[in-house]
Amino acid sequence: MTTEASNSLQRQVELTFPATKINSEVDARLRRMARTVRLAGFRPGKVPLKIVAQQYGGQVRQEVVADGIREAFAEKVKTHNYRVAGLPQFEPKADSTDESIFEFVAKFEVYPDIAVGDLSTAKVQRPTVQVTDADVDRTIDVLRKQRAHFHAVERGAQKDDRVQIDYRGSIDGADFEGGSASGQIVTVGDGRLLKAFEDGLLGMKAGETRKVPMTFPADYHGKQVAGKDAVFEITVKEVQAPHLPDLNESFAKALGVPDGDLGKMRAEIRANLEREVINRIKGRIKDQIMQVLLDRTPVTPPQSLVGMEIARMHESMLADLRERGVKLEGQQMPPSDLFREQATRRVSLGLIVAEIIKQQSLEAKPEQVRARLQEHAQTYEQPDELVKWYYSQPERIREVEAVVAEDNVVDWILARAQVEETAIAFDELMGTKQA
């Protein structure tokens, strides 16, 4: 018997199989075990079947019943052509009274039927960006700053200087938790600290002490001080000015240009920027298309799949925190429902994309996978070794195949949607445009 619950994706089927079949299989397994089982006081293979049954009978019976349930469920799924989503739940039938049969109830969800909506009227903005000489120059400046070395100076601190400070903060004359530090290294103007605090360092010399008033933002992550007025007493212990490496042959070699040719260095930097521009544009287009799919293709995702995605996201976040040395316990643990909305979106998109791939035969082709890997490998020093590394493990290739298949879906939709090209600046695309 099959029944549907209030949720149209939920199913419930009854599973029945004779007790004689279970008893026979239990007996057969125990006899096989008796040939090799080891128990104290008996030679191997000489343990009486009765003692083997006493020792292992309960465990073997559980295994046999579990196998029987799985086989009966698989047969039901095949008979009714169910597309099972997630893991089924098995429970003994509550009103079962016949001891000659085993009766269970399987509860599970099925995948929804998906009808992709009309995409012909969907509008997609395609950014167009030109990498200019000025963009290359700014990138070189960033690379030089990343390789800067610092030396002590007697003057007051300026933007981009590195200063070593001691500070002590107070609110209404009282110290507060996390408001003090000694020997803190701060790069003035890099935005790691609140602007008012960094601005207070400007002009300060080594040995100077200054009181800097400031107000914490109302949405500050430290709720105990959010929105409150504070005063920081800051003592500068040392001011160091940055010295950028000269733009010469040595600098080019440090960036991986063997002969140190500055023209080749600029060409490689431009090529890297152009690759990044392509990737960023693809990302923007893909985000728009995924939203179009969600907006135009209603889908109710199986809650079992949503729950599995929540669990993955939850564990991923905890693993990330552990890597950073953060340990959470008890009430500090983030609630799983924190991820429900995003998990629902991910599962819904996955179902829609998978349906389009199936309907339109957009699976990743081997030549597409290799081309994607070779393109990705160009940003590494030994591209051929990276490609070999991916092909050495099937699961790595499957990940690339999934990405390529999604790209095929994006291209398929772009061919049907209304695409409008919009010119934007390089900095805007990269998210580095100054406010």
C-alpha positions as CSV (number, residue, x, y, z in Angstrom):
1,M,0.0,0.0,0.0
2,T,1.2,3.5,-0.8
3,T,-0.1,6.7,0.7
4,E,0.7,10.4,0.2
5,A,1.0,12.8,3.1
6,S,-0.1,16.5,3.2
7,N,3.2,17.4,1.6
8,S,2.9,16.3,-2.0
9,L,6.5,15.0,-2.0
10,Q,6.0,12.7,1.0
11,R,5.3,9.0,0.5
12,Q,4.6,6.1,2.8
13,V,4.7,2.4,1.9
14,E,4.2,-0.8,3.8
15,L,6.9,-3.4,3.7
16,T,6.1,-7.1,4.4
17,F,8.2,-10.2,4.4
18,P,7.8,-13.6,6.0
19,A,9.4,-14.4,9.4
20,T,10.5,-17.8,8.0
21,K,12.7,-16.1,5.5
22,I,14.4,-14.1,8.3
23,N,14.8,-17.1,10.6
24,S,16.3,-19.1,7.8
25,E,18.8,-16.4,6.9
26,V,19.7,-15.9,10.6
27,D,20.4,-19.6,11.0
28,A,22.5,-19.7,7.8
29,R,24.6,-16.8,8.9
30,L,25.2,-18.2,12.4
31,R,26.3,-21.5,10.9
32,R,28.8,-19.8,8.6
33,M,30.1,-17.8,11.6
34,A,30.5,-21.0,13.7
35,R,33.1,-22.2,11.2
36,T,35.5,-19.3,12.0
37,V,34.4,-17.7,15.2
38,R,36.9,-17.6,18.1
39,L,35.8,-17.9,21.7
40,A,37.8,-18.5,24.8
41,G,38.0,-22.2,25.7
42,F,37.2,-23.5,22.2
43,R,39.3,-24.2,19.2
44,P,38.6,-22.2,16.1
45,G,35.6,-23.7,14.3
46,K,34.6,-25.9,17.2
47,V,32.3,-23.5,19.0
48,P,28.9,-25.1,19.5
49,L,26.2,-23.5,17.3
50,K,24.0,-22.9,20.4
51,I,26.8,-20.8,22.1
52,V,27.4,-18.9,18.8
53,A,23.6,-18.1,18.7
54,Q,23.7,-16.9,22.3
55,Q,26.7,-14.7,21.7
56,Y,25.8,-13.2,18.3
57,G,22.2,-14.1,17.6
58,G,20.7,-10.7,18.4
59,Q,23.2,-8.8,16.3
60,V,22.8,-11.2,13.3
61,R,19.0,-10.9,13.5
62,Q,19.2,-7.1,13.4
63,E,21.4,-7.3,10.4
64,V,19.2,-9.7,8.6
65,V,16.1,-7.7,9.3
66,A,17.8,-4.5,8.1
67,D,18.8,-6.3,4.9
68,G,15.2,-7.5,4.5
69,I,13.9,-4.0,4.9
70,R,16.3,-2.6,2.3
71,E,15.5,-5.3,-0.2
72,A,11.7,-4.9,0.3
73,F,12.0,-1.1,-0.1
74,A,14.2,-1.4,-3.2
75,E,11.5,-3.7,-4.7
76,K,8.8,-1.2,-3.9
77,V,10.8,1.7,-5.4
78,K,11.4,-0.3,-8.6
79,T,7.7,-1.3,-8.9
80,H,6.3,2.2,-8.5
81,N,9.2,4.0,-10.2
82,Y,9.8,6.3,-7.2
83,R,12.6,8.9,-7.4
84,V,13.6,8.8,-3.8
85,A,15.1,12.0,-2.4
86,G,17.2,11.8,0.8
87,L,17.2,8.9,3.2
88,P,14.0,6.9,4.0
89,Q,12.8,6.3,7.6
90,F,11.8,2.8,8.6
91,E,9.5,2.1,11.5
92,P,7.7,-1.2,12.7
93,K,4.0,-1.1,11.7
94,A,2.2,0.0,14.9
95,D,-0.8,-2.3,14.6
96,S,1.0,-5.4,13.5
97,T,-0.2,-8.6,15.3
98,D,0.8,-11.4,12.9
99,E,4.0,-13.0,14.2
100,S,4.4,-14.9,11.0
101,I,5.4,-11.8,9.0
102,F,7.6,-8.7,9.6
103,E,5.7,-5.5,8.8
104,F,7.4,-2.1,8.5
105,V,6.4,1.3,7.2
106,A,8.8,3.3,5.1
107,K,8.5,7.1,5.0
108,F,10.3,9.1,2.4
109,E,10.2,12.0,0.0
110,V,10.4,12.0,-3.8
111,Y,11.9,14.5,-6.2
112,P,9.4,17.1,-7.5
113,D,8.4,17.4,-11.1
114,I,10.0,20.5,-12.5
115,A,8.7,22.6,-15.4
116,V,11.3,25.2,-16.3
117,G,9.6,28.6,-16.9
118,D,9.7,30.9,-19.9
119,L,13.1,32.4,-20.3
120,S,12.6,34.3,-23.5
121,T,11.6,37.5,-21.7
122,A,14.3,37.3,-19.0
123,K,16.7,40.2,-19.0
124,V,20.4,39.7,-18.2
125,Q,23.0,42.5,-17.9
126,R,26.4,41.6,-19.4
127,P,29.1,43.9,-18.1
128,T,31.9,44.9,-20.6
129,V,35.2,46.0,-19.2
130,Q,38.4,47.2,-20.8
131,V,41.7,46.6,-19.0
132,T,43.7,49.9,-19.4
133,D,47.3,50.8,-18.8
134,A,46.2,52.7,-15.7
135,D,44.6,49.4,-14.3
136,V,48.0,47.7,-14.9
137,D,49.8,50.5,-13.2
138,R,47.5,50.4,-10.1
139,T,48.0,46.6,-9.9
140,I,51.8,47.0,-10.0
141,D,51.5,49.6,-7.2
142,V,49.5,47.0,-5.1
143,L,52.2,44.4,-5.8
144,R,54.9,46.7,-4.8
145,K,53.1,47.6,-1.5
146,Q,52.6,43.9,-0.8
147,R,56.4,43.6,-1.0
148,A,57.3,46.7,0.9
149,H,59.8,46.7,3.8
150,F,59.6,49.2,6.7
151,H,62.1,51.2,8.6
152,A,61.8,53.4,11.6
153,V,61.4,57.2,11.2
154,E,61.3,60.1,13.5
155,R,58.4,62.0,11.9
156,G,54.7,61.7,12.8
157,A,52.7,58.8,11.4
158,Q,51.2,59.1,7.9
159,K,48.9,57.0,5.8
160,D,50.4,53.6,5.0
161,D,52.9,53.8,7.9
162,R,53.2,50.9,10.3
163,V,53.0,51.9,13.9
164,Q,53.5,50.0,17.1
165,I,51.1,51.1,19.9
166,D,49.9,50.5,23.4
167,Y,46.3,51.6,24.0
168,R,43.7,51.6,26.7
169,G,40.0,52.3,26.1
170,S,37.4,53.5,28.6
171,I,33.6,54.1,28.5
172,D,32.3,56.6,31.1
173,G,35.8,56.4,32.8
174,A,35.7,52.6,33.2
175,D,37.8,50.0,31.2
176,F,35.9,47.5,29.1
177,E,36.7,44.0,27.9
178,G,38.9,43.9,24.8
179,G,39.6,47.6,25.0
180,S,43.3,47.4,25.8
181,A,46.4,46.0,24.1
182,S,50.2,46.3,24.3
183,G,52.6,46.2,21.3
184,Q,49.8,46.2,18.7
185,I,51.0,46.7,15.1
186,V,48.7,48.9,13.0
187,T,49.0,50.0,9.4
188,V,47.5,53.5,9.3
189,G,44.6,53.7,6.8
190,D,44.3,50.0,5.9
191,G,40.8,49.9,7.4
192,R,41.4,47.0,9.8
193,L,40.4,49.2,12.7
194,L,37.7,51.8,13.0
195,K,38.4,55.0,11.0
196,A,38.2,57.3,14.0
197,F,40.9,55.2,15.8
198,E,43.2,55.1,12.8
199,D,42.7,58.9,12.1
200,G,43.8,59.5,15.7
201,L,47.2,58.0,14.9
202,L,48.0,60.5,12.2
203,G,50.8,62.8,13.1
204,M,51.8,60.9,16.3
205,K,55.5,60.3,16.8
206,A,57.3,57.6,18.7
207,G,57.0,58.2,22.5
208,E,53.9,60.4,22.1
209,T,50.6,59.8,24.0
210,R,47.2,61.0,22.8
211,K,43.6,60.6,23.9
212,V,41.3,59.9,21.0
213,P,37.5,60.1,21.5
214,M,35.3,58.0,19.3
215,T,31.8,56.5,19.0
216,F,31.4,52.8,18.3
217,P,28.9,52.2,15.4
218,A,25.5,51.0,16.5
219,D,25.9,47.8,14.5
220,Y,29.4,47.1,16.0
221,H,30.0,43.3,16.4
222,G,30.9,43.8,20.1
223,K,27.3,44.4,21.4
224,Q,28.5,45.5,24.9
225,V,30.1,48.7,23.3
226,A,28.0,49.2,20.2
227,G,26.7,52.7,19.9
228,K,28.6,53.9,23.0
229,D,31.1,56.8,23.3
230,A,34.6,55.8,24.3
231,V,38.0,57.4,24.9
232,F,41.3,55.6,23.9
233,E,44.6,56.6,25.4
234,I,47.1,55.7,22.8
235,T,50.9,55.6,23.1
236,V,53.0,55.2,20.0
237,K,56.1,53.2,20.6
238,E,57.5,53.3,17.0
239,V,56.7,54.6,13.6
240,Q,57.9,52.8,10.5
241,A,57.6,54.1,7.0
242,P,57.1,51.8,4.0
243,H,59.8,51.5,1.3
244,L,58.5,50.1,-1.9
245,P,60.8,47.9,-4.1
246,D,62.1,49.7,-7.2
247,L,60.4,48.9,-10.4
248,N,63.4,47.1,-12.0
249,E,64.7,43.8,-13.3
250,S,64.8,42.3,-9.8
251,F,61.2,43.2,-9.1
252,A,60.1,41.5,-12.4
253,K,62.1,38.4,-11.5
254,A,60.4,38.3,-8.1
255,L,57.1,38.2,-9.9
256,G,58.1,35.1,-11.9
257,V,59.6,36.7,-15.1
258,P,62.9,34.8,-15.6
259,D,64.8,37.4,-17.6
260,G,63.4,40.4,-15.6
261,D,62.0,42.1,-18.7
262,L,59.5,44.8,-17.5
263,G,57.6,44.7,-20.7
264,K,56.9,40.9,-20.3
265,M,56.0,41.6,-16.6
266,R,53.4,44.1,-17.7
267,A,52.1,41.8,-20.4
268,E,51.7,39.0,-17.9
269,I,49.9,41.2,-15.4
270,R,47.6,42.5,-18.1
271,A,46.8,38.9,-19.1
272,N,46.1,37.9,-15.5
273,L,43.8,40.9,-15.1
274,E,41.9,40.1,-18.3
275,R,41.4,36.5,-17.1
276,E,40.1,37.8,-13.8
277,V,37.8,40.2,-15.7
278,I,36.4,37.3,-17.7
279,N,35.8,35.2,-14.5
280,R,34.2,38.1,-12.7
281,I,31.9,38.8,-15.6
282,K,30.9,35.1,-15.8
283,G,30.2,35.2,-12.1
284,R,27.9,38.2,-12.4
285,I,26.0,36.7,-15.3
286,K,25.7,33.4,-13.5
287,D,24.3,35.0,-10.4
288,Q,21.6,36.8,-12.5
289,I,20.7,33.6,-14.4
290,M,20.4,31.6,-11.2
291,Q,18.0,34.2,-9.9
292,V,16.0,34.1,-13.1
293,L,15.7,30.3,-12.8
294,L,14.4,30.7,-9.2
295,D,12.0,33.4,-10.1
296,R,10.5,31.7,-13.2
297,T,10.6,28.0,-12.1
298,P,8.5,27.4,-8.9
299,V,9.9,24.3,-7.0
300,T,9.2,22.8,-3.6
301,P,12.5,21.2,-2.5
302,P,12.4,17.9,-0.5
303,Q,13.0,18.8,3.1
304,S,15.2,15.8,3.5
305,L,17.6,17.4,1.0
306,V,17.4,20.8,2.6
307,G,18.2,19.2,6.0
308,M,21.2,17.5,4.5
309,E,22.4,20.8,3.0
310,I,21.9,22.6,6.3
311,A,24.0,19.9,8.0
312,R,26.8,20.4,5.4
313,M,26.8,24.1,5.8
314,H,26.7,23.9,9.5
315,E,29.7,21.6,9.6
316,S,31.6,23.6,7.1
317,M,31.2,26.7,9.2
318,L,32.3,24.9,12.3
319,A,35.4,23.5,10.5
320,D,36.3,27.0,9.3
321,L,36.0,28.3,12.9
322,R,38.1,25.4,14.2
323,E,40.8,26.3,11.7
324,R,40.9,29.8,13.0
325,G,41.2,28.5,16.6
326,V,37.6,29.4,17.6
327,K,36.0,26.8,19.8
328,L,32.2,26.9,20.3
329,E,30.3,25.1,23.0
330,G,26.7,24.8,24.2
331,Q,24.7,28.0,23.7
332,Q,27.5,29.4,21.5
333,M,26.7,26.9,18.7
334,P,24.9,28.5,15.8
335,P,21.4,27.3,15.3
336,S,20.9,25.1,12.2
337,D,17.9,27.2,11.1
338,L,20.4,30.0,10.5
339,F,21.2,28.3,7.2
340,R,17.7,27.2,6.2
341,E,17.0,30.0,3.7
342,Q,20.4,29.6,1.9
343,A,20.1,25.8,2.0
344,T,16.6,25.9,0.5
345,R,17.9,28.2,-2.3
346,R,20.9,25.9,-3.0
347,V,18.8,22.7,-3.2
348,S,16.1,24.4,-5.4
349,L,18.7,25.7,-7.8
350,G,20.4,22.3,-7.9
351,L,17.1,20.6,-8.8
352,I,16.3,23.1,-11.5
353,V,19.8,23.0,-13.1
354,A,19.9,19.2,-13.0
355,E,16.5,19.1,-14.8
356,I,17.8,21.5,-17.6
357,I,21.0,19.4,-18.0
358,K,18.9,16.3,-18.3
359,Q,16.3,17.7,-20.7
360,Q,18.8,19.5,-23.0
361,S,21.7,17.0,-22.7
362,L,24.1,19.6,-21.4
363,E,26.4,17.2,-19.5
364,A,30.1,18.2,-19.5
365,K,32.0,16.7,-22.4
366,P,35.6,15.4,-21.8
367,E,37.1,18.1,-24.0
368,Q,35.3,20.8,-22.1
369,V,36.6,19.5,-18.8
370,R,40.2,19.4,-20.1
371,A,39.9,22.9,-21.5
372,R,38.5,24.2,-18.2
373,L,41.4,22.6,-16.3
374,Q,44.0,23.9,-18.6
375,E,42.6,27.4,-18.4
376,H,42.6,27.2,-14.6
377,A,46.1,25.8,-14.5
378,Q,47.6,28.8,-16.4
379,T,47.6,30.8,-13.1
380,Y,50.0,28.2,-11.5
381,E,53.8,27.8,-12.0
382,Q,53.5,24.1,-13.1
383,P,50.2,23.9,-15.0
384,D,50.7,20.4,-16.4
385,E,51.3,19.1,-12.9
386,L,48.0,20.6,-11.7
387,V,46.1,19.0,-14.5
388,K,47.6,15.6,-13.7
389,W,46.7,16.1,-10.0
390,Y,43.0,16.6,-11.0
391,Y,42.9,13.6,-13.2
392,S,44.5,11.4,-10.6
393,Q,41.3,11.3,-8.5
394,P,37.8,10.8,-10.1
395,E,36.1,12.9,-7.4
396,R,38.1,15.9,-8.4
397,I,37.1,15.5,-12.0
398,R,33.5,15.1,-11.0
399,E,33.7,18.5,-9.3
400,V,35.0,20.1,-12.5
401,E,32.3,18.3,-14.6
402,A,29.6,19.8,-12.3
403,V,31.0,23.3,-12.8
404,V,31.3,22.9,-16.6
405,A,27.7,21.5,-16.8
406,E,26.5,24.6,-14.9
407,D,28.3,26.8,-17.4
408,N,26.6,24.9,-20.2
409,V,23.3,25.7,-18.6
410,V,24.3,29.4,-18.3
411,D,25.2,29.5,-22.0
412,W,22.0,27.7,-23.0
413,I,19.9,30.3,-21.1
414,L,21.9,33.2,-22.5
415,A,21.0,32.1,-26.0
416,R,17.4,32.5,-25.1
417,A,17.3,35.5,-22.8
418,Q,17.5,39.2,-23.6
419,V,21.1,40.2,-23.0
420,E,22.0,43.9,-22.5
421,E,25.6,44.9,-22.5
422,T,26.7,47.6,-20.0
423,A,30.1,49.2,-19.9
424,I,31.6,49.5,-16.4
425,A,35.0,50.5,-15.0
426,F,37.6,47.9,-14.0
427,D,37.5,49.0,-10.4
428,E,33.7,48.7,-10.2
429,L,33.8,45.1,-11.5
430,M,36.6,44.2,-9.0
431,G,34.9,45.9,-6.1
432,T,37.8,48.3,-5.5
433,K,36.1,51.5,-6.6
434,Q,36.6,54.2,-4.0
435,A,33.5,55.7,-2.5
